[in-house]
């Protein structure tokens, strides 16, 4: 019987590629009660209308 070496979470994170890290990204959302896939945040340019003012509401 062989003994297994435990691998720390930080060591696992180091071995993960940037693409995998992005694909599995989650964030805690207390209003929904848990960890959910991170939604891309709109850039400042997307938050403006054609006149340069801020938009109201979500797209």
CHARMM internal coordinates of N, CA and C (Angstrom, degrees):
IC EDIT
DIST 1 N 1 CA 1.4319
DIST 1 CA 1 C 1.5314
ANGL 1 N 1 CA 1 C 108.27
DIST 1 C 2 N 1.3247
ANGL 1 CA 1 C 2 N 115.92
DIHE 1 N 1 CA 1 C 2 N 134.37
DIST 2 N 2 CA 1.4599
ANGL 1 C 2 N 2 CA 120.70
DIHE 1 CA 1 C 2 N 2 CA -179.58
DIST 2 CA 2 C 1.5222
ANGL 2 N 2 CA 2 C 110.03
DIHE 1 C 2 N 2 CA 2 C -100.93
DIST 2 C 3 N 1.3129
ANGL 2 CA 2 C 3 N 115.02
DIHE 2 N 2 CA 2 C 3 N 145.80
DIST 3 N 3 CA 1.4553
ANGL 2 C 3 N 3 CA 119.90
DIHE 2 CA 2 C 3 N 3 CA 176.70
DIST 3 CA 3 C 1.5183
ANGL 3 N 3 CA 3 C 109.67
DIHE 2 C 3 N 3 CA 3 C -88.78
DIST 3 C 4 N 1.2921
ANGL 3 CA 3 C 4 N 116.08
DIHE 3 N 3 CA 3 C 4 N 139.69
DIST 4 N 4 CA 1.4610
ANGL 3 C 4 N 4 CA 120.37
DIHE 3 CA 3 C 4 N 4 CA 177.77
DIST 4 CA 4 C 1.5122
ANGL 4 N 4 CA 4 C 109.48
DIHE 3 C 4 N 4 CA 4 C -95.25
DIST 4 C 5 N 1.3110
ANGL 4 CA 4 C 5 N 115.45
DIHE 4 N 4 CA 4 C 5 N 140.09
DIST 5 N 5 CA 1.4547
ANGL 4 C 5 N 5 CA 121.40
DIHE 4 CA 4 C 5 N 5 CA 175.75
DIST 5 CA 5 C 1.5221
ANGL 5 N 5 CA 5 C 107.56
DIHE 4 C 5 N 5 CA 5 C -90.53
DIST 5 C 6 N 1.3135
ANGL 5 CA 5 C 6 N 117.05
DIHE 5 N 5 CA 5 C 6 N 131.63
DIST 6 N 6 CA 1.4594
ANGL 5 C 6 N 6 CA 119.26
DIHE 5 CA 5 C 6 N 6 CA 177.71
DIST 6 CA 6 C 1.5228
ANGL 6 N 6 CA 6 C 109.21
DIHE 5 C 6 N 6 CA 6 C -75.88
DIST 6 C 7 N 1.3187
ANGL 6 CA 6 C 7 N 115.42
DIHE 6 N 6 CA 6 C 7 N 142.88
DIST 7 N 7 CA 1.4580
ANGL 6 C 7 N 7 CA 121.94
DIHE 6 CA 6 C 7 N 7 CA -179.37
DIST 7 CA 7 C 1.5188
ANGL 7 N 7 CA 7 C 107.36
DIHE 6 C 7 N 7 CA 7 C -111.84
DIST 7 C 8 N 1.3203
ANGL 7 CA 7 C 8 N 116.71
DIHE 7 N 7 CA 7 C 8 N 126.74
DIST 8 N 8 CA 1.4599
ANGL 7 C 8 N 8 CA 120.39
DIHE 7 CA 7 C 8 N 8 CA -178.61
DIST 8 CA 8 C 1.5302
ANGL 8 N 8 CA 8 C 110.61
DIHE 7 C 8 N 8 CA 8 C -71.72
DIST 8 C 9 N 1.3220
ANGL 8 CA 8 C 9 N 116.03
DIHE 8 N 8 CA 8 C 9 N 157.16
DIST 9 N 9 CA 1.4587
ANGL 8 C 9 N 9 CA 121.02
DIHE 8 CA 8 C 9 N 9 CA 178.97
DIST 9 CA 9 C 1.5279
ANGL 9 N 9 CA 9 C 111.54
DIHE 8 C 9 N 9 CA 9 C -62.21
DIST 9 C 10 N 1.3295
ANGL 9 CA 9 C 10 N 116.63
DIHE 9 N 9 CA 9 C 10 N -36.05
DIST 10 N 10 CA 1.4667
ANGL 9 C 10 N 10 CA 119.27
DIHE 9 CA 9 C 10 N 10 CA -179.76
DIST 10 CA 10 C 1.5299
ANGL 10 N 10 CA 10 C 111.10
DIHE 9 C 10 N 10 CA 10 C -66.83
DIST 10 C 11 N 1.3373
ANGL 10 CA 10 C 11 N 116.75
DIHE 10 N 10 CA 10 C 11 N -36.14
DIST 11 N 11 CA 1.4631
ANGL 10 C 11 N 11 CA 120.22
DIHE 10 CA 10 C 11 N 11 CA 177.61
DIST 11 CA 11 C 1.5243
ANGL 11 N 11 CA 11 C 110.73
DIHE 10 C 11 N 11 CA 11 C -67.79
DIST 11 C 12 N 1.3146
ANGL 11 CA 11 C 12 N 117.06
DIHE 11 N 11 CA 11 C 12 N -38.86
DIST 12 N 12 CA 1.4659
ANGL 11 C 12 N 12 CA 120.23
DIHE 11 CA 11 C 12 N 12 CA 176.77
DIST 12 CA 12 C 1.5312
ANGL 12 N 12 CA 12 C 110.64
DIHE 11 C 12 N 12 CA 12 C -63.96
DIST 12 C 13 N 1.3302
ANGL 12 CA 12 C 13 N 116.50
DIHE 12 N 12 CA 12 C 13 N -41.11
DIST 13 N 13 CA 1.4659
ANGL 12 C 13 N 13 CA 120.79
DIHE 12 CA 12 C 13 N 13 CA -179.92
DIST 13 CA 13 C 1.5242
ANGL 13 N 13 CA 13 C 111.08
DIHE 12 C 13 N 13 CA 13 C -64.22
DIST 13 C 14 N 1.3398
ANGL 13 CA 13 C 14 N 117.37
DIHE 13 N 13 CA 13 C 14 N -36.60
DIST 14 N 14 CA 1.4707
ANGL 13 C 14 N 14 CA 120.78
DIHE 13 CA 13 C 14 N 14 CA 179.50
DIST 14 CA 14 C 1.5230
ANGL 14 N 14 CA 14 C 111.47
DIHE 13 C 14 N 14 CA 14 C -63.57
DIST 14 C 15 N 1.3169
ANGL 14 CA 14 C 15 N 116.64
DIHE 14 N 14 CA 14 C 15 N -36.00
DIST 15 N 15 CA 1.4692
ANGL 14 C 15 N 15 CA 121.16
DIHE 14 CA 14 C 15 N 15 CA -176.95
DIST 15 CA 15 C 1.5223
ANGL 15 N 15 CA 15 C 113.04
DIHE 14 C 15 N 15 CA 15 C -78.87
DIST 15 C 16 N 1.3243
ANGL 15 CA 15 C 16 N 117.24
DIHE 15 N 15 CA 15 C 16 N -13.77
DIST 16 N 16 CA 1.4555
ANGL 15 C 16 N 16 CA 121.08
DIHE 15 CA 15 C 16 N 16 CA -176.93
DIST 16 CA 16 C 1.5266
ANGL 16 N 16 CA 16 C 110.27
DIHE 15 C 16 N 16 CA 16 C -77.73
DIST 16 C 17 N 1.3354
ANGL 16 CA 16 C 17 N 116.49
DIHE 16 N 16 CA 16 C 17 N 137.41
DIST 17 N 17 CA 1.4615
ANGL 16 C 17 N 17 CA 119.89
DIHE 16 CA 16 C 17 N 17 CA 178.99
DIST 17 CA 17 C 1.5301
ANGL 17 N 17 CA 17 C 109.78
DIHE 16 C 17 N 17 CA 17 C -75.56
DIST 17 C 18 N 1.3286
ANGL 17 CA 17 C 18 N 116.70
DIHE 17 N 17 CA 17 C 18 N 163.76
DIST 18 N 18 CA 1.4641
ANGL 17 C 18 N 18 CA 121.14
DIHE 17 CA 17 C 18 N 18 CA -179.85
DIST 18 CA 18 C 1.5255
ANGL 18 N 18 CA 18 C 111.13
DIHE 17 C 18 N 18 CA 18 C -62.50
DIST 18 C 19 N 1.3349
ANGL 18 CA 18 C 19 N 117.06
DIHE 18 N 18 CA 18 C 19 N -37.67
DIST 19 N 19 CA 1.4675
ANGL 18 C 19 N 19 CA 120.76
DIHE 18 CA 18 C 19 N 19 CA 179.11
DIST 19 CA 19 C 1.5244
ANGL 19 N 19 CA 19 C 110.83
DIHE 18 C 19 N 19 CA 19 C -64.18
DIST 19 C 20 N 1.3319
ANGL 19 CA 19 C 20 N 117.24
DIHE 19 N 19 CA 19 C 20 N -42.46
DIST 20 N 20 CA 1.4619
ANGL 19 C 20 N 20 CA 120.50
DIHE 19 CA 19 C 20 N 20 CA 178.00
DIST 20 CA 20 C 1.5182
ANGL 20 N 20 CA 20 C 111.34
DIHE 19 C 20 N 20 CA 20 C -66.63
DIST 20 C 21 N 1.3125
ANGL 20 CA 20 C 21 N 116.24
DIHE 20 N 20 CA 20 C 21 N -39.57
DIST 21 N 21 CA 1.4637
ANGL 20 C 21 N 21 CA 120.68
DIHE 20 CA 20 C 21 N 21 CA 179.67
DIST 21 CA 21 C 1.5262
ANGL 21 N 21 CA 21 C 110.18
DIHE 20 C 21 N 21 CA 21 C -62.08
DIST 21 C 22 N 1.3225
ANGL 21 CA 21 C 22 N 116.76
DIHE 21 N 21 CA 21 C 22 N -41.86
DIST 22 N 22 CA 1.4626
ANGL 21 C 22 N 22 CA 121.60
DIHE 21 CA 21 C 22 N 22 CA 179.04
DIST 22 CA 22 C 1.5323
ANGL 22 N 22 CA 22 C 111.13
DIHE 21 C 22 N 22 CA 22 C -67.83
DIST 22 C 23 N 1.3143
ANGL 22 CA 22 C 23 N 116.71
DIHE 22 N 22 CA 22 C 23 N -40.37
DIST 23 N 23 CA 1.4652
ANGL 22 C 23 N 23 CA 121.52
DIHE 22 CA 22 C 23 N 23 CA -177.31
DIST 23 CA 23 C 1.5242
ANGL 23 N 23 CA 23 C 112.05
DIHE 22 C 23 N 23 CA 23 C -67.02
DIST 23 C 24 N 1.3219
ANGL 23 CA 23 C 24 N 117.96
DIHE 23 N 23 CA 23 C 24 N -32.52
DIST 24 N 24 CA 1.4589
ANGL 23 C 24 N 24 CA 121.87
DIHE 23 CA 23 C 24 N 24 CA -175.95
DIST 24 CA 24 C 1.5235
ANGL 24 N 24 CA 24 C 113.21
DIHE 23 C 24 N 24 CA 24 C -103.52
DIST 24 C 25 N 1.3219
ANGL 24 CA 24 C 25 N 117.86
DIHE 24 N 24 CA 24 C 25 N 14.67
DIST 25 N 25 CA 1.4591
ANGL 24 C 25 N 25 CA 121.15
DIHE 24 CA 24 C 25 N 25 CA -177.13
DIST 25 CA 25 C 1.5288
ANGL 25 N 25 CA 25 C 110.59
DIHE 24 C 25 N 25 CA 25 C -66.48
DIST 25 C 26 N 1.3268
ANGL 25 CA 25 C 26 N 115.45
DIHE 25 N 25 CA 25 C 26 N 134.96
DIST 26 N 26 CA 1.4607
ANGL 25 C 26 N 26 CA 121.35
DIHE 25 CA 25 C 26 N 26 CA 176.02
DIST 26 CA 26 C 1.5171
ANGL 26 N 26 CA 26 C 108.62
DIHE 25 C 26 N 26 CA 26 C -133.62
DIST 26 C 27 N 1.3092
ANGL 26 CA 26 C 27 N 115.79
DIHE 26 N 26 CA 26 C 27 N 159.89
DIST 27 N 27 CA 1.4565
ANGL 26 C 27 N 27 CA 120.78
DIHE 26 CA 26 C 27 N 27 CA 176.10
DIST 27 CA 27 C 1.5244
ANGL 27 N 27 CA 27 C 107.89
DIHE 26 C 27 N 27 CA 27 C -139.91
DIST 27 C 28 N 1.3271
ANGL 27 CA 27 C 28 N 115.52
DIHE 27 N 27 CA 27 C 28 N 149.97
DIST 28 N 28 CA 1.4542
ANGL 27 C 28 N 28 CA 120.43
DIHE 27 CA 27 C 28 N 28 CA -179.47
DIST 28 CA 28 C 1.5134
ANGL 28 N 28 CA 28 C 109.82
DIHE 27 C 28 N 28 CA 28 C -81.52
DIST 28 C 29 N 1.3218
ANGL 28 CA 28 C 29 N 116.31
DIHE 28 N 28 CA 28 C 29 N 127.53
DIST 29 N 29 CA 1.4529
ANGL 28 C 29 N 29 CA 121.74
DIHE 28 CA 28 C 29 N 29 CA 179.31
DIST 29 CA 29 C 1.5309
ANGL 29 N 29 CA 29 C 107.97
DIHE 28 C 29 N 29 CA 29 C -121.55
DIST 29 C 30 N 1.3358
ANGL 29 CA 29 C 30 N 117.10
DIHE 29 N 29 CA 29 C 30 N 98.34
DIST 30 N 30 CA 1.4581
ANGL 29 C 30 N 30 CA 119.77
DIHE 29 CA 29 C 30 N 30 CA -175.93
DIST 30 CA 30 C 1.5306
ANGL 30 N 30 CA 30 C 113.31
DIHE 29 C 30 N 30 CA 30 C -61.99
DIST 30 C 31 N 1.3266
ANGL 30 CA 30 C 31 N 117.97
DIHE 30 N 30 CA 30 C 31 N -29.75
DIST 31 N 31 CA 1.4608
ANGL 30 C 31 N 31 CA 120.07
DIHE 30 CA 30 C 31 N 31 CA -179.58
DIST 31 CA 31 C 1.5309
ANGL 31 N 31 CA 31 C 111.21
DIHE 30 C 31 N 31 CA 31 C -66.89
DIST 31 C 32 N 1.3311
ANGL 31 CA 31 C 32 N 116.97
DIHE 31 N 31 CA 31 C 32 N -27.77
DIST 32 N 32 CA 1.4557
ANGL 31 C 32 N 32 CA 121.44
DIHE 31 CA 31 C 32 N 32 CA 178.20
DIST 32 CA 32 C 1.5218
ANGL 32 N 32 CA 32 C 112.03
DIHE 31 C 32 N 32 CA 32 C -98.51
DIST 32 C 33 N 1.3396
ANGL 32 CA 32 C 33 N 117.00
DIHE 32 N 32 CA 32 C 33 N -10.78
DIST 33 N 33 CA 1.4533
ANGL 32 C 33 N 33 CA 120.87
DIHE 32 CA 32 C 33 N 33 CA 174.08
DIST 33 CA 33 C 1.5102
ANGL 33 N 33 CA 33 C 115.31
DIHE 32 C 33 N 33 CA 33 C 81.66
DIST 33 C 34 N 1.3352
ANGL 33 CA 33 C 34 N 119.20
DIHE 33 N 33 CA 33 C 34 N 38.54
DIST 34 N 34 CA 1.4528
ANGL 33 C 34 N 34 CA 119.04
DIHE 33 CA 33 C 34 N 34 CA 175.99
DIST 34 CA 34 C 1.5096
ANGL 34 N 34 CA 34 C 113.88
DIHE 33 C 34 N 34 CA 34 C 166.52
DIST 34 C 35 N 1.3337
ANGL 34 CA 34 C 35 N 114.55
DIHE 34 N 34 CA 34 C 35 N -166.16
DIST 35 N 35 CA 1.4639
ANGL 34 C 35 N 35 CA 122.49
DIHE 34 CA 34 C 35 N 35 CA -179.21
DIST 35 CA 35 C 1.5154
ANGL 35 N 35 CA 35 C 108.61
DIHE 34 C 35 N 35 CA 35 C -95.47
DIST 35 C 36 N 1.3290
ANGL 35 CA 35 C 36 N 116.64
DIHE 35 N 35 CA 35 C 36 N 127.90
DIST 36 N 36 CA 1.4540
ANGL 35 C 36 N 36 CA 121.87
DIHE 35 CA 35 C 36 N 36 CA -179.32
DIST 36 CA 36 C 1.5256
ANGL 36 N 36 CA 36 C 109.65
DIHE 35 C 36 N 36 CA 36 C -133.79
DIST 36 C 37 N 1.3160
ANGL 36 CA 36 C 37 N 115.64
DIHE 36 N 36 CA 36 C 37 N 161.08
DIST 37 N 37 CA 1.4607
ANGL 36 C 37 N 37 CA 121.46
DIHE 36 CA 36 C 37 N 37 CA -179.13
DIST 37 CA 37 C 1.5259
ANGL 37 N 37 CA 37 C 109.57
DIHE 36 C 37 N 37 CA 37 C -58.34
DIST 37 C 38 N 1.3109
ANGL 37 CA 37 C 38 N 115.46
DIHE 37 N 37 CA 37 C 38 N 133.81
DIST 38 N 38 CA 1.4646
ANGL 37 C 38 N 38 CA 120.96
DIHE 37 CA 37 C 38 N 38 CA -178.27
DIST 38 CA 38 C 1.5216
ANGL 38 N 38 CA 38 C 109.78
DIHE 37 C 38 N 38 CA 38 C -68.34
DIST 38 C 39 N 1.3284
ANGL 38 CA 38 C 39 N 116.29
DIHE 38 N 38 CA 38 C 39 N 130.20
DIST 39 N 39 CA 1.4547
ANGL 38 C 39 N 39 CA 120.91
DIHE 38 CA 38 C 39 N 39 CA 176.99
DIST 39 CA 39 C 1.5221
ANGL 39 N 39 CA 39 C 108.78
DIHE 38 C 39 N 39 CA 39 C -90.88
DIST 39 C 40 N 1.3211
ANGL 39 CA 39 C 40 N 117.74
DIHE 39 N 39 CA 39 C 40 N 139.99
DIST 40 N 40 CA 1.4667
ANGL 39 C 40 N 40 CA 118.74
DIHE 39 CA 39 C 40 N 40 CA 179.33
DIST 40 CA 40 C 1.5220
ANGL 40 N 40 CA 40 C 110.63
DIHE 39 C 40 N 40 CA 40 C -63.25
DIST 40 C 41 N 1.3234
ANGL 40 CA 40 C 41 N 115.43
DIHE 40 N 40 CA 40 C 41 N 134.86
DIST 41 N 41 CA 1.4585
ANGL 40 C 41 N 41 CA 121.27
DIHE 40 CA 40 C 41 N 41 CA -179.67
DIST 41 CA 41 C 1.5264
ANGL 41 N 41 CA 41 C 109.28
DIHE 40 C 41 N 41 CA 41 C -82.94
DIST 41 C 42 N 1.3325
ANGL 41 CA 41 C 42 N 117.90
DIHE 41 N 41 CA 41 C 42 N 139.17
DIST 42 N 42 CA 1.4650
ANGL 41 C 42 N 42 CA 119.36
DIHE 41 CA 41 C 42 N 42 CA 178.56
DIST 42 CA 42 C 1.5250
ANGL 42 N 42 CA 42 C 110.49
DIHE 41 C 42 N 42 CA 42 C -69.18
DIST 42 C 43 N 1.3172
ANGL 42 CA 42 C 43 N 115.54
DIHE 42 N 42 CA 42 C 43 N 145.02
DIST 43 N 43 CA 1.4616
ANGL 42 C 43 N 43 CA 119.03
DIHE 42 CA 42 C 43 N 43 CA 178.11
DIST 43 CA 43 C 1.5249
ANGL 43 N 43 CA 43 C 108.88
DIHE 42 C 43 N 43 CA 43 C -77.62
DIST 43 C 44 N 1.3109
ANGL 43 CA 43 C 44 N 116.81
DIHE 43 N 43 CA 43 C 44 N 168.54
DIST 44 N 44 CA 1.4565
ANGL 43 C 44 N 44 CA 121.11
DIHE 43 CA 43 C 44 N 44 CA 179.61
DIST 44 CA 44 C 1.5264
ANGL 44 N 44 CA 44 C 111.45
DIHE 43 C 44 N 44 CA 44 C -62.91
DIST 44 C 45 N 1.3197
ANGL 44 CA 44 C 45 N 117.26
DIHE 44 N 44 CA 44 C 45 N -32.47
DIST 45 N 45 CA 1.4678
ANGL 44 C 45 N 45 CA 120.75
DIHE 44 CA 44 C 45 N 45 CA -179.46
DIST 45 CA 45 C 1.5175
ANGL 45 N 45 CA 45 C 111.28
DIHE 44 C 45 N 45 CA 45 C -68.99
DIST 45 C 46 N 1.3233
ANGL 45 CA 45 C 46 N 118.71
DIHE 45 N 45 CA 45 C 46 N -33.23
DIST 46 N 46 CA 1.4624
ANGL 45 C 46 N 46 CA 121.52
DIHE 45 CA 45 C 46 N 46 CA -179.58
DIST 46 CA 46 C 1.5207
ANGL 46 N 46 CA 46 C 111.28
DIHE 45 C 46 N 46 CA 46 C -74.46
DIST 46 C 47 N 1.3140
ANGL 46 CA 46 C 47 N 117.74
DIHE 46 N 46 CA 46 C 47 N -16.79
DIST 47 N 47 CA 1.4542
ANGL 46 C 47 N 47 CA 122.15
DIHE 46 CA 46 C 47 N 47 CA -175.32
DIST 47 CA 47 C 1.5324
ANGL 47 N 47 CA 47 C 112.17
DIHE 46 C 47 N 47 CA 47 C -90.77
DIST 47 C 48 N 1.3023
ANGL 47 CA 47 C 48 N 118.04
DIHE 47 N 47 CA 47 C 48 N 8.77
DIST 48 N 48 CA 1.4677
ANGL 47 C 48 N 48 CA 121.93
DIHE 47 CA 47 C 48 N 48 CA -177.37
DIST 48 CA 48 C 1.5277
ANGL 48 N 48 CA 48 C 109.75
DIHE 47 C 48 N 48 CA 48 C -118.88
DIST 48 C 49 N 1.3166
ANGL 48 CA 48 C 49 N 116.22
DIHE 48 N 48 CA 48 C 49 N 149.41
DIST 49 N 49 CA 1.4573
ANGL 48 C 49 N 49 CA 119.09
DIHE 48 CA 48 C 49 N 49 CA 174.20
DIST 49 CA 49 C 1.5318
ANGL 49 N 49 CA 49 C 109.34
DIHE 48 C 49 N 49 CA 49 C -90.29
DIST 49 C 50 N 1.3277
ANGL 49 CA 49 C 50 N 117.61
DIHE 49 N 49 CA 49 C 50 N -175.48
DIST 50 N 50 CA 1.4622
ANGL 49 C 50 N 50 CA 121.02
DIHE 49 CA 49 C 50 N 50 CA -174.44
DIST 50 CA 50 C 1.5273
ANGL 50 N 50 CA 50 C 112.66
DIHE 49 C 50 N 50 CA 50 C -66.02
DIST 50 C 51 N 1.3332
ANGL 50 CA 50 C 51 N 118.40
DIHE 50 N 50 CA 50 C 51 N -24.76
DIST 51 N 51 CA 1.4574
ANGL 50 C 51 N 51 CA 120.08
DIHE 50 CA 50 C 51 N 51 CA -179.89
DIST 51 CA 51 C 1.5292
ANGL 51 N 51 CA 51 C 112.70
DIHE 50 C 51 N 51 CA 51 C -86.25
DIST 51 C 52 N 1.3296
ANGL 51 CA 51 C 52 N 117.65
DIHE 51 N 51 CA 51 C 52 N -4.69
DIST 52 N 52 CA 1.4537
ANGL 51 C 52 N 52 CA 121.01
DIHE 51 CA 51 C 52 N 52 CA 179.21
DIST 52 CA 52 C 1.5077
ANGL 52 N 52 CA 52 C 113.38
DIHE 51 C 52 N 52 CA 52 C 97.91
DIST 52 C 53 N 1.3351
ANGL 52 CA 52 C 53 N 117.54
DIHE 52 N 52 CA 52 C 53 N -6.57
DIST 53 N 53 CA 1.4698
ANGL 52 C 53 N 53 CA 120.65
DIHE 52 CA 52 C 53 N 53 CA 178.96
DIST 53 CA 53 C 1.5207
ANGL 53 N 53 CA 53 C 110.88
DIHE 52 C 53 N 53 CA 53 C -82.02
DIST 53 C 54 N 1.3189
ANGL 53 CA 53 C 54 N 115.29
DIHE 53 N 53 CA 53 C 54 N 164.70
DIST 54 N 54 CA 1.4694
ANGL 53 C 54 N 54 CA 119.49
DIHE 53 CA 53 C 54 N 54 CA 179.34
DIST 54 CA 54 C 1.5240
ANGL 54 N 54 CA 54 C 110.49
DIHE 53 C 54 N 54 CA 54 C -76.66
DIST 54 C 55 N 1.3110
ANGL 54 CA 54 C 55 N 116.07
DIHE 54 N 54 CA 54 C 55 N 146.08
DIST 55 N 55 CA 1.4570
ANGL 54 C 55 N 55 CA 122.03
DIHE 54 CA 54 C 55 N 55 CA 176.44
DIST 55 CA 55 C 1.5247
ANGL 55 N 55 CA 55 C 109.83
DIHE 54 C 55 N 55 CA 55 C -86.02
DIST 55 C 56 N 1.3072
ANGL 55 CA 55 C 56 N 115.35
DIHE 55 N 55 CA 55 C 56 N 156.73
DIST 56 N 56 CA 1.4487
ANGL 55 C 56 N 56 CA 120.70
DIHE 55 CA 55 C 56 N 56 CA 174.80
DIST 56 CA 56 C 1.5261
ANGL 56 N 56 CA 56 C 108.76
DIHE 55 C 56 N 56 CA 56 C -109.89
DIST 56 C 57 N 1.3254
ANGL 56 CA 56 C 57 N 115.80
DIHE 56 N 56 CA 56 C 57 N 142.14
DIST 57 N 57 CA 1.4611
ANGL 56 C 57 N 57 CA 120.48
DIHE 56 CA 56 C 57 N 57 CA 177.48
DIST 57 CA 57 C 1.5041
ANGL 57 N 57 CA 57 C 112.79
DIHE 56 C 57 N 57 CA 57 C 86.59
DIST 57 C 58 N 1.3117
ANGL 57 CA 57 C 58 N 114.29
DIHE 57 N 57 CA 57 C 58 N 175.17
DIST 58 N 58 CA 1.4660
ANGL 57 C 58 N 58 CA 121.10
DIHE 57 CA 57 C 58 N 58 CA 179.56
DIST 58 CA 58 C 1.5065
ANGL 58 N 58 CA 58 C 110.02
DIHE 57 C 58 N 58 CA 58 C -102.18
DIST 58 C 59 N 1.3001
ANGL 58 CA 58 C 59 N 115.85
DIHE 58 N 58 CA 58 C 59 N 156.52
DIST 59 N 59 CA 1.4659
ANGL 58 C 59 N 59 CA 119.52
DIHE 58 CA 58 C 59 N 59 CA 175.98
DIST 59 CA 59 C 1.5005
ANGL 59 N 59 CA 59 C 110.45
DIHE 58 C 59 N 59 CA 59 C -85.80
END
COOR INIT
IC SEED 1 N 1 CA 1 C
IC BUILD
